[in-house]
Amino acid sequence: MRGYRETGLLFVLLCGVFVGQVLLWPTAARAEGLPTAARADNPFNKPDCAESGLKGATGRAQVAFDHEDRTYTKVTSDLTVTVPMSWTHADKLLFGPLTEGYRLAMQCLVRGDWQFDTRWEEWRSHEPVVKPGAKSVTVRIRTHTWVDQRLKLRVGPWTVDVRSTWWEVRFTPPETLGAVCWQNVVVDPGGPGASKATPRATRGDGAHGLVWTSVVPQRPVTVRIEPPWPRRWSAQDDNAPFRIVDAAGYLLWDLLVAGALWRAAVLYRSRHQTLDPVEQRVTANLRNWGAALFCLSLLTNADDMVLVAAGAFEDPNKWAQQARFAVHAWWLTTLAGVILLLFAGARRHLRVVGIVLAMVAAVPGILPSAVGLHAPTFVRPEEHGHAWYTVAAVAAATLASFTLFVLGTWAAAWRLLHDGRLLRDPGAGFPLSRALAFSVGGVLFLGVCQAVAKERDWLRGSWPSAFVHPTHTLRWPDGSISRYEGYGDWHWAELRSGLLWSADQAQDWWMGKLWILTALALLAFLHAASRRRTDFSVPAGRLPVLRTEPGPVERWLLMVSFPSVVVLFLGIYAANSGPALLWFFVDLTALAVCLHVGARGAVLNRQTGSGPRLGNLVAPADRAVLLTAARGHRERLAKLRRLDHGQSDEGVVNRERIEGELRDLRQWGSGPGGASPEHVLPPGLTVVDVVLAIGPRDPWWDNARRAARYAALVSVPFAGFLAWAQTLRGDALNGTLYDPFGFPEVVWSFTSWVFAFAAAGFLLGALWRQLPGRRGPAKALPLAVAYAAPVGLFAVGNHLLGEEQDVLALAAAAVLLVLTLTALAMDLDTFRAERAFWPSRTHLLLSVYQMRFFSLQIAWLLVQVVAVITLWQFFTGADAPPSGNGSVTK
């Protein structure tokens, strides 16, 4: 009965989608202004720009290409026009920016006598600056664009023709400015300069700029540019073969991760002939998730590779015909959700919900004609509009397919956590009602964010077209009739287009978040493996700590977590992820080298004279004895320091006695079955060092979990700053405001950074006893170096190619600082039993580290803080990278 109620609720939600779409986009009705029905008595009239009144106007135009320190070339246009007050629309330039008069005047100056026009590639950082004078009005309009497509880009009065080997920029002001006297026209092609220019330039400007002081409309200024090859390749990232190589890079990365998981599952089964039920499930999950991950990546990337190889998106003028490919996303997303449900082993009620969602999404996806859908006409204005049930079916298919994908993700995550005994209630069933509510609610929230971003993007792209511009029909003298769609018709068409393509965009966006499931699969397996005991020669409490450390399979998965969870997704050059798979091996190599070198200096790996390693003598049962000895060691050192300030004959005797007690503490024993008293600590080590090397907890899993919690807590401010630097700083803010997933991406960026820092802390805790150094901050250094080495190598490549460095240095510095603070917290947690006897944690830390070590750690911490502050100032003062087009992702 419960399953039927859930299914009924789902149907109610789906039926309300169409109403929701109307409510989400209320401005579309306002934009139309007048009825959209074609009328024979409504003649088509161009806006009267009164070009004759612009004969005394003067103008200056400049365009600059910036190729340096960015993935995509930035083209900036600066247009200044001074019009006489005698011009009919001059006074309207002083109106408010949302008035029809102001938009008409701007339309005449920047677009010409077309009542409606769109420029999706053109961006404005702010509104035009209007300065009135005694007899004239001066308008300055700054716009910019990114050369990220192989087509003709329009920015200001310029047209940039992007070809595969060269670019050409032409001065193409609107015909309404034909009478303007152009006093200065400047083209700055950037390095290495222009390869051809017509007509002959009047003079030069700067290193590469060309200036014309007299421009004739019949001979427009034309400059050919041969930009650096990385910028040319970046501009073709949506075309073959670059897009194919890019998709193959992501596919191969997922294949490497899947192969690493398969290898771990096979090795674990070969090393252990018998597995308990928990181990069997997590091992199967590890293997099955590797297969599911590869299938999901294949669904997402193979479709793009096939369509791009077939040239489906080569001609931008066929945008309406290309809409038929958007329908693929419904059944591809549905298949992705089905794969996740199969992996999760969905039970009956969940299967019923999955079947309902799949049917709602698959029917329009496989048989679009069944709901009256013809994609090429759906995204264009139509004289008789579109049936309400067609729009409702598109909205329902989008909602159902993406909801199934999200619900499948919830189910897969629950399966991994449940089988790995990571839930508070291991016997609890899958919370279908809550998962379905969160999935539907999350998808609807994303829909709201997408609708708001689409509306904002429409207002940007259609500026300064008139709001009040109804559809017109024009009867020609020969009796033929032409129909001209108005602002409102095109507005609705754009909203329908956004709705149709939203499933495709959502699928790509959500697929990039599934590395979280990889992390959960690793955690579940490591948790189950940490509970396995293979050595029964002595009681569990007497088993030396080095013999309870992660085994070969566990260490392999810990290393795999480094590139797949902790480190940034690197290797994207010229907007292409083809080289990214190399960084998988670079990350693994960096971590392996740092661990191999660092293991030699690990405290527990030091030999006790000619005897065994220290870690083969120390057992969990020794913790109480060692803590007592460590406290006695610190107390006696404190007594020696006090004696230094009041030396006397009696003090000499006391010093000798205290020094003898300290020597006795180096010859330690641990009671029955423990280490023999004749074992002496290695030179240079104290009992305090041994306690700190063991860590705050006995099992390595508990140390790892503890470090992950500390890292997540201290990383919050750093995650916030990194998320700001990636999504809200400078021009990146535009990408966030106008991107359909802009706001959710801000939240996700923050969350993913916290998760990655927590994973780094988990790695620190799991490898705590194998890391070098006598104090926690020293143990953090090898992992920070392993993180910084691939980042530094990637930064060198960026520098050689002239691309932006994004947040590379800041991320590396933040990792070092977070791990250092985490290590300090781990050392404090080791002596948590003494916390009640000290007024603050700082005093306890001072007692544990002693003055010399404490001063060194504080100085080291301050150096890191200064480095982060310096990077903060650098980022706040530097120019931002292309919005949404950075080369580094998490």
LINWO-V839482 format. One record per pair of residues at least 12 apart in sequence whose ideal C-beta (glycine too) atoms are under 7 Angstrom apart, sorted by the first residue. I is the first residue (numbers start at 1). J is the second residue. If there is no record, write none. Layout:
# LINWO-V839482
I & J
I & J
This chain:
# LINWO-V839482
2 & 349
3 & 348
3 & 349
3 & 352
6 & 349
6 & 353
6 & 432
6 & 433
6 & 436
7 & 352
7 & 353
7 & 356
10 & 353
10 & 356
13 & 440
14 & 360
14 & 396
14 & 399
14 & 400
17 & 392
17 & 395
17 & 396
17 & 399
18 & 388
18 & 391
18 & 392
18 & 395
21 & 391
21 & 395
21 & 499
24 & 447
24 & 448
24 & 451
25 & 451
25 & 455
25 & 495
27 & 455
28 & 488
28 & 491
28 & 492
28 & 495
31 & 467
31 & 487
31 & 488
31 & 491
32 & 470
32 & 486
32 & 487
32 & 488
33 & 467
33 & 468
33 & 470
33 & 488
34 & 468
34 & 470
35 & 470
36 & 470
36 & 471
36 & 486
36 & 488
36 & 489
38 & 383
38 & 471
38 & 473
38 & 483
39 & 473
40 & 473
40 & 475
42 & 472
42 & 473
43 & 474
44 & 472
44 & 474
44 & 484
46 & 113
46 & 115
47 & 104
47 & 107
47 & 108
47 & 113
47 & 115
49 & 108
49 & 113
49 & 176
50 & 87
50 & 88
50 & 89
51 & 176
51 & 178
51 & 179
53 & 86
53 & 87
53 & 88
54 & 83
54 & 87
54 & 177
54 & 179
54 & 180
55 & 179
56 & 84
57 & 81
57 & 82
57 & 83
57 & 84
57 & 179
57 & 180
58 & 82
58 & 180
58 & 181
58 & 183
59 & 80
59 & 81
59 & 177
59 & 180
59 & 182
59 & 183
60 & 80
60 & 183
60 & 184
61 & 79
61 & 157
61 & 171
61 & 182
61 & 185
62 & 78
62 & 186
63 & 75
63 & 77
63 & 158
63 & 169
63 & 187
64 & 76
64 & 188
65 & 188
65 & 189
65 & 190
65 & 225
66 & 190
67 & 190
67 & 191
67 & 227
67 & 228
67 & 231
67 & 802
68 & 802
69 & 802
69 & 803
69 & 804
70 & 803
70 & 804
70 & 881
70 & 882
71 & 234
71 & 575
71 & 803
71 & 804
71 & 882
71 & 885
71 & 887
72 & 146
72 & 147
72 & 148
72 & 234
72 & 235
72 & 882
72 & 885
73 & 147
73 & 227
73 & 231
74 & 144
74 & 146
74 & 882
75 & 144
75 & 145
75 & 147
75 & 155
75 & 160
76 & 144
77 & 143
77 & 144
77 & 155
77 & 156
77 & 158
78 & 142
79 & 141
79 & 156
79 & 157
80 & 138
80 & 140
81 & 109
81 & 139
81 & 180
82 & 136
82 & 138
83 & 136
83 & 137
84 & 135
84 & 136
85 & 135
85 & 136
85 & 137
89 & 104
89 & 105
89 & 108
90 & 137
92 & 104
92 & 105
93 & 105
93 & 130
93 & 137
93 & 139
94 & 130
94 & 132
97 & 127
100 & 466
100 & 467
100 & 468
103 & 464
103 & 466
104 & 466
106 & 128
106 & 464
107 & 464
107 & 465
108 & 176
109 & 139
109 & 177
110 & 141
110 & 174
110 & 464
111 & 174
112 & 174
112 & 175
112 & 176
113 & 176
115 & 465
115 & 466
115 & 469
116 & 465
116 & 469
116 & 486
116 & 487
116 & 490
117 & 465
118 & 461
118 & 462
119 & 154
119 & 461
120 & 461
121 & 145
121 & 153
121 & 154
122 & 143
122 & 145
122 & 154
122 & 155
123 & 143
123 & 144
123 & 145
123 & 734
124 & 143
125 & 142
128 & 140
128 & 141
141 & 156
143 & 155
143 & 156
146 & 882
146 & 885
147 & 160
147 & 162
147 & 231
147 & 235
148 & 234
148 & 235
148 & 237
148 & 885
149 & 162
149 & 235
149 & 238
150 & 162
150 & 164
150 & 235
150 & 236
150 & 239
151 & 316
157 & 171
157 & 172
157 & 173
158 & 170
158 & 171
158 & 172
159 & 172
162 & 235
164 & 236
165 & 232
166 & 195
166 & 224
166 & 225
166 & 226
167 & 225
167 & 227
168 & 222
168 & 224
169 & 187
169 & 223
169 & 225
170 & 220
170 & 221
170 & 222
171 & 185
171 & 215
171 & 220
171 & 221
172 & 220
178 & 217
182 & 215
183 & 213
184 & 211
184 & 213
185 & 212
185 & 215
185 & 221
186 & 205
186 & 209
186 & 211
187 & 209
187 & 210
187 & 221
187 & 223
188 & 206
188 & 208
188 & 209
189 & 208
189 & 223
189 & 225
190 & 208
191 & 208
193 & 208
194 & 208
194 & 210
194 & 223
194 & 224
194 & 225
195 & 224
195 & 225
195 & 226
196 & 224
197 & 210
197 & 223
198 & 222
199 & 219
210 & 223
228 & 802
230 & 574
230 & 801
230 & 802
230 & 803
233 & 574
233 & 576
234 & 574
234 & 575
237 & 575
237 & 576
238 & 313
239 & 314
240 & 308
240 & 309
240 & 311
242 & 576
243 & 304
243 & 308
244 & 305
244 & 308
244 & 309
245 & 576
245 & 578
246 & 576
246 & 577
246 & 578
247 & 301
247 & 304
247 & 305
248 & 305
248 & 578
249 & 576
249 & 577
249 & 578
249 & 580
249 & 581
250 & 297
250 & 301
250 & 577
251 & 297
251 & 298
251 & 301
252 & 581
253 & 580
253 & 581
253 & 584
254 & 293
254 & 294
254 & 297
255 & 294
256 & 581
256 & 584
257 & 293
257 & 518
257 & 564
258 & 290
258 & 291
258 & 293
258 & 294
260 & 560
261 & 286
261 & 287
261 & 289
261 & 290
261 & 521
262 & 287
262 & 290
264 & 286
264 & 553
264 & 556
264 & 557
265 & 283
265 & 286
265 & 287
267 & 553
268 & 283
268 & 553
269 & 283
271 & 553
278 & 421
278 & 528
279 & 528
279 & 532
281 & 419
282 & 419
282 & 420
282 & 524
282 & 525
282 & 528
283 & 525
285 & 415
285 & 416
285 & 419
285 & 521
285 & 524
286 & 521
286 & 525
288 & 343
289 & 343
289 & 517
289 & 521
292 & 339
292 & 340
292 & 343
293 & 518
295 & 339
296 & 336
296 & 339
296 & 511
296 & 514
299 & 332
299 & 335
299 & 336
300 & 507
300 & 508
300 & 511
303 & 328
303 & 332
307 & 325
312 & 325
320 & 376
320 & 379
320 & 380
321 & 376
323 & 375
323 & 376
323 & 378
323 & 379
323 & 497
323 & 500
324 & 375
324 & 376
326 & 375
326 & 500
326 & 501
326 & 504
327 & 365
327 & 368
327 & 375
329 & 503
329 & 504
329 & 507
330 & 361
330 & 362
330 & 364
330 & 365
330 & 397
330 & 401
330 & 503
331 & 361
331 & 362
331 & 365
331 & 366
332 & 507
333 & 401
333 & 402
333 & 405
333 & 503
333 & 507
334 & 358
334 & 361
334 & 362
334 & 401
334 & 404
336 & 405
336 & 507
337 & 354
337 & 404
337 & 405
337 & 407
337 & 408
338 & 354
338 & 358
340 & 408
340 & 409
340 & 411
340 & 412
341 & 354
341 & 408
341 & 411
343 & 412
343 & 415
344 & 408
344 & 411
344 & 412
344 & 414
344 & 415
345 & 415
346 & 411
347 & 430
349 & 432
350 & 411
350 & 430
350 & 432
353 & 436
354 & 404
357 & 400
357 & 403
357 & 404
358 & 404
360 & 396
360 & 397
360 & 400
361 & 397
361 & 400
361 & 401
361 & 404
364 & 393
364 & 394
364 & 397
365 & 397
371 & 389
371 & 390
371 & 393
372 & 387
372 & 389
372 & 390
373 & 390
373 & 393
373 & 394
375 & 500
378 & 496
378 & 500
379 & 493
379 & 496
379 & 497
379 & 500
380 & 493
381 & 485
381 & 489
381 & 490
381 & 493
383 & 483
391 & 496
394 & 499
394 & 500
395 & 499
398 & 499
398 & 502
398 & 503
399 & 443
401 & 503
402 & 443
402 & 503
402 & 506
403 & 439
403 & 440
403 & 443
405 & 507
405 & 510
406 & 439
406 & 442
406 & 443
406 & 510
407 & 435
407 & 436
407 & 439
409 & 514
409 & 517
410 & 435
410 & 438
410 & 439
411 & 430
411 & 435
412 & 517
413 & 517
413 & 520
414 & 430
416 & 517
416 & 520
416 & 521
416 & 524
417 & 520
417 & 524
419 & 524
420 & 523
420 & 524
420 & 525
420 & 527
420 & 528
421 & 527
421 & 528
422 & 523
422 & 524
422 & 527
446 & 506
446 & 741
446 & 744
449 & 741
449 & 743
449 & 744
450 & 502
450 & 740
453 & 738
453 & 739
453 & 740
453 & 742
454 & 495
454 & 498
454 & 740
456 & 737
456 & 738
457 & 738
458 & 491
458 & 494
460 & 738
465 & 487
466 & 487
467 & 487
469 & 486
469 & 487
470 & 486
471 & 483
471 & 484
471 & 485
471 & 486
471 & 489
472 & 484
472 & 486
502 & 740
505 & 740
509 & 741
513 & 748
515 & 564
515 & 565
516 & 755
518 & 564
518 & 565
519 & 561
519 & 565
519 & 759
522 & 557
522 & 561
525 & 557
526 & 554
526 & 557
526 & 701
527 & 701
529 & 553
529 & 554
530 & 699
530 & 700
530 & 701
535 & 547
538 & 673
541 & 619
541 & 620
541 & 621
542 & 619
542 & 621
542 & 673
543 & 619
544 & 615
544 & 616
544 & 617
544 & 618
544 & 619
545 & 604
545 & 615
545 & 618
545 & 619
545 & 620
545 & 694
545 & 769
546 & 604
546 & 613
546 & 615
546 & 616
546 & 769
548 & 699
548 & 700
549 & 700
549 & 769
549 & 770
550 & 700
550 & 766
558 & 763
558 & 766
558 & 767
559 & 588
559 & 591
559 & 592
561 & 759
561 & 763
562 & 587
562 & 588
562 & 591
562 & 763
563 & 584
563 & 587
563 & 588
565 & 756
565 & 759
566 & 756
566 & 759
566 & 760
566 & 763
567 & 587
567 & 787
567 & 790
568 & 791
568 & 811
568 & 888
568 & 890
569 & 889
569 & 890
570 & 583
570 & 790
570 & 791
570 & 794
570 & 888
571 & 583
571 & 794
572 & 887
573 & 797
573 & 801
574 & 801
575 & 885
583 & 790
586 & 790
586 & 793
587 & 790
590 & 786
590 & 789
590 & 790
591 & 786
594 & 782
594 & 785
594 & 786
595 & 767
595 & 770
595 & 782
598 & 771
598 & 772
598 & 782
599 & 770
601 & 772
601 & 773
602 & 769
602 & 770
602 & 771
602 & 772
603 & 685
603 & 689
603 & 690
603 & 693
603 & 774
604 & 618
604 & 693
604 & 769
606 & 682
606 & 685
607 & 682
608 & 679
608 & 680
608 & 681
608 & 682
609 & 680
611 & 679
614 & 682
614 & 690
615 & 769
617 & 675
617 & 679
618 & 690
618 & 694
619 & 674
620 & 698
621 & 670
621 & 674
622 & 670
622 & 674
623 & 694
623 & 698
625 & 670
625 & 671
626 & 687
626 & 690
626 & 691
627 & 691
627 & 833
629 & 665
629 & 668
629 & 687
630 & 687
630 & 688
630 & 691
631 & 834
632 & 665
633 & 662
633 & 665
633 & 686
633 & 687
633 & 688
634 & 688
634 & 847
636 & 658
636 & 661
636 & 662
637 & 850
639 & 658
640 & 655
640 & 658
643 & 655
665 & 687
666 & 680
666 & 681
667 & 680
668 & 687
688 & 848
689 & 774
691 & 830
692 & 774
692 & 775
692 & 776
692 & 827
692 & 830
693 & 769
694 & 769
695 & 768
695 & 769
695 & 826
695 & 830
696 & 826
696 & 829
696 & 830
696 & 832
700 & 766
703 & 765
703 & 766
703 & 768
704 & 762
704 & 765
704 & 766
705 & 765
706 & 765
706 & 826
706 & 829
707 & 761
707 & 762
707 & 764
707 & 765
707 & 822
707 & 826
708 & 758
708 & 761
708 & 762
708 & 765
710 & 761
710 & 822
710 & 825
710 & 826
711 & 757
711 & 758
711 & 760
711 & 761
711 & 818
711 & 822
712 & 754
712 & 757
712 & 758
712 & 761
714 & 818
714 & 821
714 & 822
715 & 753
715 & 754
715 & 757
715 & 818
716 & 754
718 & 814
718 & 818
719 & 750
719 & 753
719 & 754
719 & 757
720 & 750
722 & 753
722 & 807
722 & 810
722 & 811
722 & 814
723 & 746
723 & 749
723 & 750
723 & 753
725 & 807
725 & 810
725 & 875
726 & 749
726 & 807
726 & 886
727 & 745
727 & 746
727 & 749
728 & 746
729 & 875
729 & 880
730 & 879
730 & 880
731 & 880
731 & 882
731 & 883
732 & 880
732 & 883
734 & 883
735 & 883
735 & 884
739 & 884
749 & 890
752 & 890
753 & 890
756 & 890
757 & 818
760 & 783
760 & 815
760 & 819
761 & 819
761 & 822
763 & 783
764 & 779
764 & 780
764 & 783
764 & 819
764 & 822
764 & 823
765 & 826
775 & 827
775 & 849
775 & 853
775 & 857
776 & 823
776 & 824
776 & 826
776 & 827
777 & 820
777 & 823
777 & 824
777 & 857
777 & 860
779 & 823
780 & 816
780 & 819
780 & 820
780 & 822
780 & 823
783 & 819
784 & 815
784 & 816
784 & 819
787 & 812
787 & 815
788 & 812
791 & 808
791 & 811
791 & 812
794 & 808
795 & 808
803 & 887
804 & 881
804 & 886
804 & 887
806 & 881
806 & 886
806 & 887
806 & 888
807 & 888
808 & 888
809 & 871
810 & 871
810 & 875
813 & 864
813 & 867
813 & 868
813 & 871
814 & 868
816 & 864
817 & 864
817 & 868
820 & 861
820 & 864
824 & 845
827 & 848
828 & 841
828 & 844
828 & 845
831 & 844
831 & 848
